């Protein structure tokens, strides 16, 4: 939805306190620019505030990328906190980067200066910000425990709908691959991709399981990750199971659409 101010009311239009009045009955809907932003900026040798119009102080994720030279994508979110970065170009664990995002603000974020990955004078950068909000994105930090279904095969989330994509990454120890499930990869199976590698999709019964739901997502039952901290990014986009969500239903038998000529 485009961000516009609808015509709400005009009081006294015809003169006097009882003049013409008009009111809109439109239902309030979220604006895309309040939930997602792409923003380009020039680096600086000193801290600078990036104003992209998003209220990230209430929760969210920002991904930063240097455009002029080879550096990985850096992910910083409000659940882990400012300056806590993880990189997509490898398996490294979380690191404290004091010149990365130093604050999440009600209209954007503040980035430190004099660092090639995040902001350096003479270089250009791209940012991608996602609002943590029901039915859009949830960010979940959890400790792995293969003996407990609550934190291994069924991690609770607050997305409010079935996920369309789940990415989770080990933060402690030696780190791990970026395990990525997407509904397009044989939805509701254990197929997954590595976000940090060029290998093809893979399947392993120890990962992801078979039942992401509107309240939980699957990870692994492998004991090799016990005691390690993980972060998960749970994106909406899963198929709705509501009967009202379908326009047509093709079951593969004698299916067709026919529309007669009409004025």
BELLIN-V692284 format. One record per backbone hydrogen bond with DSSP energy under -1.0 kcal/mol. CO is the residue of the C=O (numbers start at 1). NH is the residue of the N-H. If there is no record, write none. Layout:
co nh
CO NH
CO NH
This chain:
co nh
2 4
12 15
16 19
20 13
31 34
32 35
32 36
35 131
37 129
39 127
41 125
44 114
48 111
50 109
54 56
56 59
59 132
60 78
61 130
62 76
63 128
64 74
65 126
69 71
73 88
74 64
75 86
76 62
77 81
81 84
83 97
85 95
86 75
95 85
97 100
100 112
101 83
103 110
105 56
105 57
107 52
107 53
108 105
109 50
110 102
110 103
111 48
115 119
119 115
120 123
123 43
124 67
125 41
126 65
127 39
128 63
129 37
130 61
133 136
133 137
136 236
137 133
138 234
140 232
142 230
144 227
145 148
148 151
149 154
155 217
159 135
162 238
164 183
165 235
166 181
167 233
168 179
169 231
171 94
172 175
177 179
178 195
179 168
180 193
181 166
182 185
184 186
192 202
193 180
194 197
202 192
204 207
206 221
207 209
215 157
216 213
217 155
219 208
222 225
223 226
225 228
228 144
229 171
230 142
231 169
232 140
233 167
234 138
235 164
235 165
242 245
243 246
